[in-house]
Each structure stands twice: as structure tokens, then as C-alpha cells.
């Protein structure tokens, strides 16, 4: 099930488990009894007072629809992972806000749950999963890194200024290395030509004056 619309292998269990759990929870709430609606609505409106304007059964339906949509998004490979992770992070963040604001769910002066708050406190795991999916590296960038490694680090990256299209720092460095290499090759060629010239002149001198003749003291070279 990776980039846009694809899922990496390590993301599969995160999306599969959380998606299935949230989808099932939403379907259970869809036809929930009035007692459940009153309880869920009562906890939510303590944290979000604007929910008082919505009656309990309608709120439960809206919550169920949201959970069904979120669960389906997590289970659908075509939904980008970052988008699904952001939605999960927002949902889990709301649940943790309810956990923090509802009396009796936390021990006094502590973040740890009471026996009644254990079920809600476990939603912190959903928050962690949502953040992990949201912060996962972009697939195109990952492919670029693999491309560079595949070429043994020989891939040359050229930076350009935003204006003018002139080479940036990496481009200037590459040009400087190239100029230095060319200069080195030119010096090597010049030395080789000079050596060949000297050898040829010595050969001609010996041919004219005899093999035992030396240039030192020769009138031809004075």
C-alpha cells in the first residue's frame, strides 16, 4: 500500500489498526442509545461549551459520522498519509482535551488517569500515531536520497539563486575544482613537451659531434 496516494510498509499497521478501531467505534455510536448520547455529550460540552447548542442525539450522530469518515480515510490507500495523519491528530487532540478537562478522569495534580479515566487516557496513543503519520518524510525527497546513494555519491547537485539563474555555492565550488584540474593537466602537458624537446636536441647534438661529445665546452653552444 508510498508520495501521494501510497503507503509505506511501516505505515500499514498504524493506519490499519487505528482505522479499523475508529471505524468500528463510529458504527457502534451511529445507533447508540440515548444514555450513551447523554454521557458522551455531557463530557464533550464541558471541554467545548459551544456544543450545548446541539442536542445529545444529534451530537452522537455527528461524532459517529466523523469517526466513520476518519476510519475510512485511514483504511483507504489512495488517501495521502500526511492528510490522514493530520485528521487523526486533530481527532485525538480533541479527545485528550476532554481527558484533561473532565473532572474525575485524572488524579489530582497529575497527568496520570484514575480508574475511570484509563479508557480515555489511552487515546494518547492515537495522538502519537497521528503525529508519526503527519511527520513522515515526503516520498519524493526519499527517492532523491536513494538516487544519490545509488550513484555512489557522484551525483552533482547544482544550486541556483532565485534570481538571475546564476550558480550558487555548490556550482561555484564545482567550477573552481574543474578550473584547477584543467590547470594541472596543462602544467603536466607543458612539462612533457619540454622534456621531449630537450631529449630531441640532445639526440641531434650527439649525431653532429659524435656520441662521446658533450655540450659543455662545445663552441657550438658558447
C-alpha positions in Angstrom: 0.0 0.0 0.0 4.3 5.4 -0.9 4.4 10.0 -2.3 0.9 10.9 -3.0 -1.7 8.2 -2.5 0.7 5.5 -1.5 1.5 4.0 1.9 4.9 2.8 3.1 5.3 -0.6 4.7 5.9 0.8 8.2 2.7 2.9 8.0 0.5 0.0 7.1 -0.1 -1.4 10.7 -0.6 2.1 12.1 -3.2 3.0 9.5 -4.8 -0.4 9.5 -5.3 -0.8 13.3 -6.3 2.7 14.1 -8.5 3.0 11.0 -10.4 -0.3 11.9 -10.8 0.7 15.5 -12.1 4.2 14.8 -14.4 2.9 12.0 -15.9 0.3 14.4 -16.3 2.9 17.1 -18.2 5.2 14.8 -20.5 2.5 13.6 -21.3 1.5 17.2 -22.2 5.1 18.0 -24.4 5.6 14.9 -27.4 3.8 16.5 -26.3 4.4 20.1 -29.0 4.7 22.8 -30.0 7.9 24.5 -28.0 7.1 27.6 -24.8 6.9 25.5 -25.6 10.1 23.7 -26.2 11.9 27.0 -23.0 10.6 28.5 -20.8 11.4 25.5 -22.4 14.8 25.0 -22.0 15.7 28.7 -18.3 15.0 28.7 -17.7 16.9 25.4 -19.6 20.1 26.3 -17.5 20.5 29.5 -14.5 21.0 27.3 -16.2 22.6 24.3 -19.1 24.8 25.7 -20.4 25.6 22.2 -21.7 22.0 22.0 -24.5 23.0 24.4 -26.4 24.3 21.4 -26.5 20.8 19.9 -28.8 18.2 21.4 -27.2 14.9 22.6 -28.6 12.5 19.9 -27.6 14.8 17.1 -24.1 15.2 18.6 -23.7 11.5 18.8 -24.7 11.1 15.2 -22.2 13.8 14.1 -19.5 12.2 16.2 -20.3 8.8 14.7 -20.1 10.2 11.1 -16.8 11.9 11.8 -15.3 8.7 13.2 -16.6 6.6 10.3 -15.1 9.1 7.8 -11.8 9.2 9.6 -11.6 5.4 9.9 -12.4 5.0 6.2 -9.7 7.6 5.3 -7.0 5.7 7.3 -8.0 2.4 5.6 -8.0 3.9 2.1 -4.6 3.7 0.5 -5.4 6.5 -2.0 -5.7 9.0 0.9 -2.3 10.6 1.4 -0.7 9.5 4.7 0.0 13.1 5.8 -3.6 14.1 5.3 -4.9 11.0 7.1 -2.3 11.6 9.9 -3.4 15.3 10.3 -7.0 14.3 10.6 -6.2 11.6 13.2 -4.0 14.1 15.1 -6.9 16.6 15.3 -9.3 14.0 16.4 -7.0 12.5 19.1 -6.1 16.0 20.3 -9.8 16.7 20.9 -10.1 13.5 22.9 -7.1 14.4 25.0 -8.6 17.9 25.7 -11.7 16.1 27.0 -9.5 13.9 29.2 -7.7 17.0 30.6 -10.8 19.0 31.3 -13.2 16.4 32.6 -13.1 16.0 36.5 -12.6 12.5 37.8 -10.5 11.2 34.8 -7.1 12.3 36.2 -5.5 12.0 39.6 -5.4 15.3 41.5 -2.4 17.3 40.3 -1.2 14.6 37.9 -1.5 13.6 34.3 -2.0 10.0 35.1 -5.5 8.6 34.9 -7.9 7.4 37.6 -9.6 4.0 37.1 -12.4 5.9 35.4 -10.0 7.7 33.0 -7.9 4.8 31.8 -10.1 4.3 28.7 -9.9 7.9 27.6 -6.2 8.3 28.5 -5.3 5.6 26.0 -6.4 7.9 23.3 -2.9 9.5 23.8 -1.7 6.6 21.6 -3.9 7.7 18.8 -2.3 11.2 19.1 1.2 9.7 18.9 0.3 7.7 15.8 -1.3 10.7 14.2 1.8 12.8 14.7 4.0 10.0 13.4 2.0 9.8 10.2 1.8 13.6 9.8 5.6 14.0 10.3 6.6 11.1 8.0 9.2 12.1 5.3 8.0 13.1 1.9 8.3 10.3 -0.6 9.9 12.4 -3.4 12.6 13.6 -1.1 13.2 10.0 0.0 13.5 8.8 -3.6 16.0 11.6 -4.3 18.2 10.5 -1.5 18.1 6.9 -2.8 19.1 8.2 -6.2 22.1 10.0 -4.9 23.2 6.9 -2.9 22.7 4.7 -5.9 25.2 6.7 -7.9 27.9 6.3 -5.2 27.7 9.8 -4.1 28.8 11.1 -7.5 25.5 12.9 -8.2 26.3 16.5 -8.6 23.8 19.0 -7.1 23.8 22.4 -8.7 22.2 25.2 -6.8 20.9 28.4 -8.4 20.0 31.7 -7.0 16.3 32.6 -7.1 17.1 35.5 -9.4 19.3 35.6 -12.4 19.8 31.8 -12.7 23.5 32.1 -11.6 25.1 29.1 -10.0 25.1 29.1 -6.2 27.7 28.0 -3.7 27.8 24.4 -4.9 28.0 25.5 -8.6 30.9 27.8 -7.9 32.8 25.1 -6.0 32.3 22.7 -8.8 33.6 25.3 -11.3 36.7 26.0 -9.2 37.5 22.3 -9.0 37.2 22.0 -12.8 39.4 25.0 -13.4 42.1 23.7 -11.0 42.0 20.3 -12.7 42.4 21.8 -16.2 45.3 23.9 -15.0 47.0 20.8 -13.5 46.6 19.0 -16.8 48.1 22.0 -18.7 51.2 22.1 -16.5 51.6 18.3 -16.9 51.4 18.6 -20.7 53.9 21.6 -20.8 56.4 19.6 -18.8 56.1 16.6 -21.1 56.6 18.8 -24.2 59.6 20.4 -22.7 61.1 17.1 -21.8 60.6 15.8 -25.3 62.2 18.9 -26.8 65.3 18.6 -24.6 65.7 14.9 -25.5 65.4 15.7 -29.2 68.0 18.4 -29.1 70.5 16.2 -27.2 70.0 13.5 -29.8 70.7 15.9 -32.6 73.9 17.2 -30.8 75.3 13.7 -30.4 74.6 12.9 -34.1 76.6 16.0 -35.3 79.6 15.8 -32.9 79.8 12.1 -32.1 78.5 10.0 -29.3 81.3 10.9 -26.9 80.9 14.6 -27.4 79.3 16.7 -24.6 77.6 20.0 -24.9 79.8 21.5 -22.2 82.7 23.4 -23.7 81.4 23.0 -27.3 81.8 26.1 -29.4 78.5 25.5 -31.0 76.9 26.2 -27.7 79.1 29.0 -26.4 
